[in-house]
């Protein structure tokens, strides 16, 4: 904690604050939000632009069987800004360093009535002058400051203001002082002012959402400050390096509760306002403005009896959902204690609240008040699958890890965001695996993190983990898979080559040395280097040199392993891996690459040194005969792909065919993923990749099948409109048939699956593949299960982990009756997970009139805005749904485009990716460019970067079709006769 700053007493300041009430004269002028976006229509825009690209002229009809959904912010009903056709000029938006905040007193009164969602606010900031200045620069946007109320005081001296300036582009509110006044270095000053704003619906800043409970519409007010939205709530120094202490006071209705980062001190009536009260909260520890949190709701809580160090631990939820908090209440305190012991640092706050919010997706690590979407915190064992429980464990671990990595020690600026998110993502596996080892999260890391990000990071349009950012739009943009997934992947690699003990002790030293402060990545490298030297860890160079090669460059290498079978010498060569192998690079990329291998002769892991950044290759001697396979990058610890000479690939395939268990589960997944992607870029002949997939008929493990599903998905998207698709479909059924009968048709009860949750995941992927490729047994079982559920709607007929697949399949192959049952379940369920399952199922229908009805709901209908967004995501996956949505899009193109220019929207990009993933002809690319030509002319920034990646992917698909399609046609044709003999008629739909 920082020492007392000696400012005015908190209570005295707050009691004397002139909080402006509605209708009084304290509010000056008309408040107009300058940057509020109508996000609801933005998502419509994103989806429909994607739809347009997918169906305009040519209409893609390929199905999507993946279940990955990016969810976005709640839409707005505020008036949007007008579209400006001029290019965005990147400006310096950093605050000057001549002042620093020490303490904020903030009082906010949000009015939560249907006719009034105004926020009245007062703020008092104690600042210290670091360098003489004649102006005060604060961040402020979407706030109307009462300029008459602005006061600046130094002890008893009033500092007179000359003029006010508002720089909208920089989001600055600037107070210019009269020439006779100068803020002097070393002195402290008090700034205070009244202001008003709007409790918006944009899911940033201080915003509102509504939900229905017990037949009554209710409102909840909540905050989301990260990364740059505290400035929308109160004027402040809204950069992570400007840490300060916060004292919060919130006004609320008497029948509601309020929460903030710290415990509540007292409650008093609001004078002159009936049924409203002030809640006063304790003064916080020093923290960044983006961690400030406030909630006003009609909620219940449960409290843990297992908290340590006198920490009050509560979980909050809607009254009707409080019975779904048991798992979170069990896991939260244990996870908090685990990280206290792991980092060797006590949690510094007296309480920890976790709260489940409607109309919110994801989680936010606000210090002492962690916010979660309901799906990320609530668990009902009768409605939610064990994979959902697994997600909750990981999300809780991720946010609890942030209490140290991010909150206690914070990145200096947003270019080091990955220090927060990459480490928290990695630590989420460490923490969750400690308490839930049956989920095999250390194995799942490879498919969830490494393999999932390599596709994006293999694009020429990727970016480094540590990337300079300036404008808020750029800052929002880096909350992506590179910061999270790639960041976590290189942290895992770092932990492995340092050793986990050294890694843990180094992190503890780093955190203790910078408590309540800020850091850049070099501070972490210095701490780990210090610990490595203490522990006598042998490294080829210092950690900064090694890790800079991974954080300051985009992309990753492929290591080509070439064996000399006569001399038993291996040459390991590095080169950058690119998804579009045609692209020429002006820069040569090299990395420090840790090497490890195992072989038929030596199945144990052998650490065999490094490929240095300054070299293309190294030679390694090993003991392995010419008939013994060798595999590099054991357990895919290194963030790179591996390719082999043809003979070694054949030896690996032979081993997998004979007994796959001789190769670890993780390396089997790695071999599959590498083989599919190496062939996709021309670095490996497709015959080798497809021959490798033969062994999948013997594979029963989840991790390899997840990797295989990803590779199959790409081939499916490329071949779904070709004449050979039927042969390809039969080949996949051949691979999946045994897997489905062995795993998918087992009759495990829920208790068995809870003890072995990875089996439930395995069943899920077996069903998803089988039903997508029209395996008759899968379709029949799904429709039968769903029919039984319709006959007994109050019983739990369908296993929870299969509910979305079974329901989607039954609705797709059914009619009005099946759809209406899903809709009724959606309306009556109190489980956020089941509601989302039913929403997905409803979107699977092939009934055009029903789809049209659902599309109309996007604009006006019975769904909440967030549910309509989710529905839109699912509809884009439905080929028929795209056609119908496009009719609406053509009518509203201009209006929708004007509302779409907001960055940092992952769903915007996800919808494009879904819609265009099967584009693979020059005609489609040309028509796509023609369609957009002129529509986006004069615009720059995130929306055009999205289109750049879209075009790059399409160009790569065109190149793939030209170069590799015939090879696959030949391979499939040669196996067609075997397929015909193999596949039982019962496995095919007629």
C-alpha angles and dihedrals in degrees: 000000000000117000120264111283095208095231125152116300111274096229094048093050093049097045090052094048115118099227108190115228125206114282096016125122095247093089114082123207132334118315113224121178109232103193105025109130128203093238094178090064090039090064090046087052094050093049096044094046086053090047090051092054091047101047108020104115097344113036113212112230101183117126125229119223100179119108100206111126128182111206124205143206122290112269125251135234094197122114111271125228118256119263115260116203095201120104115261110255113214107231133184104266097172118119119242114260097226094099133040130190120237103177139004126204106195128182119184130178113188114193109218104193127124090246099040130042097160122140118214113200145181127190135188118189125190109207136182122217111231096176130014113271141162097211141053118219119198133172113248133154133158087016127114108212118205096230094193089062095054111117131176118192135181106192101305096338117104114217109217121227121226100190145330126240128192116200104193097185092054093035089233130151106199125196111199114201126216114266093251090061127072128172103232129216113262096020126113125224137189120225121189136171145153121240143170133214141160128269090230134197097227098099093239130096112000106342143162137231133182134217137171121245126174088351093304126113111234134186129217127192118209142158136237109180103164124136108002108338104099083088087065090059103042136352107268150138093275102191124104094239093059097081119177142156119265132210111191130196119184130191118214145160113277094243093055134070131229130209135189138166094285134044120277116260103190146333127229133176118260106245113240095009117093120218093013127109139186119235115201120203131201120263112270132230115258109290143152120271093244089067096060110114136188131178131183115184149133095251144143129220141205121210129214123235091197100070119131131217091023092291113158107224120192137169117208129200144148111296091248092050100044090102088065094063099079096100094045090049090051096045101038101065092040091052092048090052092046093057092045087059095039094053095032091230127113119237101257102212126082094229144025122204125188116192132189112220129196119229090026130106124196128011141272126213098220105169108261094355113063114187123210137179110247092250090055096053113020121081128185110182091206093053106023127069125231089250086062089051088051091053091050091052091051095045091050090049091048094052095042090051087055090063085077104020101053104005104047092032115023133190113261092230137357095265084077093051088124089068085068102035103030093051094042090050092051093044090051088068092047093050099041093044089054092061101027106038092157090073090066090218093170087064093043091053089077095058098032098047116012102036094037094057099039092077092058095038090052091066122099086230094061120112137219120269089241104049130165111248130180118160120061089244089059092046092053089049096062094061087097144112092283093062094040110030101027090040090054091045096056091044088056090050090049092050091051098051093042094044121247095259094054090043092053095046091046092053091050091051091048094050095045092050094053104033113160089004141093134260145190124216092262089064089059093046090051092051093049092045089052091051093045090054091049090051093044093238109175113227131166091235139345120305094246092059092048097045097041087064087062102036102041097047130063122230131019139250136260113219112216110209111202117182127209099209092193100053098027090234122139124205113208112197127185129211134155115272115225127183089215102051093186094071117103119217127216091201129059111223121205133168142194099257123193111216129208132161146176129198143191087263095045110027092174118093114270118198104211106178135258143300101230123227092242094055136067096209150002133206120231130190117215139165108247129121123228091262095052121088125231125205124193131203096037113220087358091274091153120071096238144085125248129217126186138198114270096258094054090049089054091050090052092049090049091053093047091050094049100040120344091189090078087074119059120255092244093050091049088056090046093051091051095047094045093046094052094047096042089053091046090059097041097253092114132034111253091227089068092049094047092044088053090056090062088079091062088083084074097041119104102161123107101223098058091044091053089055091046092050090056093053092044090050092060093049089047092054092048098045102035093098097041129096092245095059092102091058091048090049091052091049092054090048087053091055094043100040098081092038091053095047093044098044110008098052097046116119102225116164122229093258091055091048092048089056090047105029094165087067090060089053089050092051090049094056092044091055094043094053095041097048094043092054090047098251102182095220092053094049092048094048093047095051091046094051091048092048090052090050090051089053092049105028095168094056127083097241100152120060107249094238091055099041097099094046095044094046094046092049093048094048091046091053095036136061143230095321094056092046094049091051090054089048092051091050090049091053097046103038119105092195117095089206095054092044090056091047090054093046089055091048092051089054092055095070121120092206105114096203091054092049090050089052091052093048089054088055089065088073100031129356149099097295127097114245092254092049090050089053091052090047090052091054090054093044092056087061091055110084094211091046090059092057093052094045091052091062089060092044095055091057096049103034099122096044094046094047091053089057096047103072101105124113132216096052110136093187090057089063095037092056091051090049093052094046099048103031091107096047104123111147133085089233091059092048093048093047091047091053092045090050092054097038108115093003093089099024112143095021127113136171133060097346092057093043087057090054091047090059091044091054092045091054092047092049089051090051091051091051090048093053092048094048108031111021095086092049090056092044089054094047093047092045091053090053095042094096092050089048091052091052094044106045112081114226089239089066095059128072111233 
